[in-house]
């Protein structure tokens, strides 16, 4: 309650009663509550009053966050999807927003590639790809461009995804890839609410490539030798008798176990589980003068690696700790003036081996490619295993981790927003002004920890043929005495290796007025500037002039037009500014008079939009400038062998290092969207359908293969690419409350997206199937296998291979001679399958609530995706055999794959499509069972509410892939070199409100 036109206020007690002293001359009280319609009541000559507030039809789910504002859901013409922080919190102990969004927002597609603590953020695209350059969406946190990894889920109010031109054109040169708006929580008037959340997560390694043990691998080697013996008789030298092979599986003693190792490297390297914890505490509330939301969040991500005692006094491994703090304050300075302050900070420390930058694979490679019989990780005498005949064949990841040192990378982020909002009704009814200044700073400290490089340990290999042990360090290289391992690591103090600062300021005018009850008009205009810099670099600048206008007639017809005039210093002065705009309409059919008898239809809305957006986040900053380099001297002699001995010129030269293109400009996207929303039976059923078509042009091309080599330099980048993308989205929500406090609900959505390259500056004479034009972005290519040739006659009749044709054997694949020239060569490497991003995504979430009990399961799946994952059995005579199914033999001509080779060397493409996988999967993404205790049970504890839950994430997967990665972007990018395992999560948690 607030005395109108004053700062005097109070709040009711739990029973709804209140008392308030009102100054003389003041007669009106304003009553408000979250989710209710505010009321003003004249209390003149009244001592006791009873007030009943009505439900507000514009609830939290009725207001949609859009670019630079909010709109009523019914008046939105754009393709917008919104979810809440409450939905994200149920994502099975997941600690990052990107992973929690998976499946909960149609059109948003994610790909997970690693479970590395602190680096688990998935890649995100919206409605597929329409450029081969950066496809990441623009992410704004409280209206300012910031990474979502710096925001804890407990602070999130809503996440809104903007997908079409009507939604993204206001972001102009940054909106072509879609926009994600993260809005953090704010305080509400009323007594303080203290909410605590505790999660204890058990992480379990998900699927890793299946590998045979030593016994089965050696048996397979024998079979491969028998298979190719006629072709390569020397293979017989490696044939092992069965009684020797048996020793690998059934050693008679410890000595035999070390001489004939049988190591399960996944079990050696990874624990059965690791623990993570997340604790969040927030306080929210407010008075008539100030509303507040404050939050503190601590996250600890444990490590799956087993850590072996290195006897050096430190504990290596991976890990991540993060502390987030936030305070959002709203000060009601006057009845018409609000001053908002957002203060947030994030302090994250990532632990890793010394020198680790993300693409060093030595710590996990053994789980993917090291044979089980090469050596023991650690021998009984304390020596570490190594493979003396060829050290490059096996890493010993256990040793690499144990003596890898420790590196801490600390990332500190501080973000501040200051916003002044002024109601200008005294000048123009419905006019509001806001001004924002934001200052962000990020500091990265690296190279702090334990530097243990070049500090050798004793390593040993036992020759299985002779039983003789070979030691790597036979004697000390300095004293020539016996090798003694020392503790020689040095502490490292660390240094600032990266920093970024951002200044953002914005001025905005909003106008909203309902005229004569039928005409609802809104207008918005703003100016903002971004100034960013890192280290000592010259700051980079962006400037936006934005407007949006809407007109709604009688709550039936809405028309919207918006646009942005953007400036970016990335381009030459002639192309530095550009204008992007869009328009949209909607028709609420259900509000027409002829629909009044269709009482079962709550809402029927048809909408469409068309417009242009841009994209300027291209690789390189000053591509329009020609860059010159200084250095080098000419030789004053003749060409040929004498040139290097000739006298050098005394003059150093300048040379053209990079050829600039003054015509470089933004990529441009034309977007069309049409959709329909329908709600039936008083909210029982809600559904949406959208179709979209994006036409991207002026795509920047860096590798211009059409330019001949005699051009004399690397060709300049140019805006020559064009891509079409199209698809559709479907949503269905069911909410069925039954008798006896039972509610059944379901959320289903599907996204289909497909793209086609129209222009990519391919060489004119290149065959069509070898051009990227006409294909998907990232189209997979392969030599295509077409069954086996099973006899020598069939082999002799097969198409010639251009290399090593004499190494073919029955049981090899027929390789399709695509161009029909009678020889298999590079011209037969053709488009195969799809790209690495799925064309279709599906999500089904089913739930039920009964009294305090709530359960739900979420399934997420994708298809029409192709991934190449090369796990090559016996490659380079490595004793690794992967779980590939059955091998071809004369007795099994319908086997899954060809017999591996040992010493023979057929053409590199002889396996055809064996390693091209259908990357489709169905995943039990999330599941939860929760119980909220009734207030009757907890009324004597002082708690407002108490909820406990058991949930999980990534609990099961059905896929043809050899492991559980959805993409190969983590690590080096080569699937065979592996990555930190993705994980399953089992979480026990509680929500407590005081």
HUMOUR-V868279 format. One line per field, one symbol per residue. ss: DSSP state (h for helix, s for strand, l for the rest). A space follows every 50 residues. Layout:
BEGIN
ss->???
END
This chain:
BEGIN
ss->lsslllllsllllllllllllllllllssssllllsllssssllllllll llllsllllhhhssssllsssshhhllllssssshhhhhlllllllhhhh hllllllsssslllllllllllsssslllllllllllssssllssllhhh llhhhsssssssllhhhhhhhhhhllllsssssslllllsssssssssss ssssslllllsllhhhhhhhhhhhhhhhllllhhhhhhlllhhhhhhhhl lllhhhhhhlllllhhhhhslllssssssssssssslllsssssssssss slllslllllllllllllssssssssssssssssllssssssssssssss sslllllllllllllhhhhllllllllslllllsslllllhhhlllhhhh hhlllsssssssssssssssssslllllllssssssssssssssssssss slllllllssssllllllsssllllllllllllllllllsssssssssss ssssssssssssssslllsssssssssssssssllllllsssssssssss ssslllssssssssssssllllhhhlsssssssssssshhhlhhhlllll ssssssssssssssslllllllllllssssssssslllllllhhhllsss ssssssssllllllllssssssssssssssllllssssssssssssssss slllllllhhhllllllssssssssssssssssssssllllsssssssss sssssssssllllllllhhhllllllllllssllsssslllhhhhhllls slllhhhlllllssslllllllsslhhhlssllllllllsssssssssss llsssssssssssllsssllllllhhhllllsllllslsllsllllslll lllllllllllllllsssllssssssssssssllhhhhllllllssssss ssssssssslllllllllllllllhhhlllllsssssssssssl
END
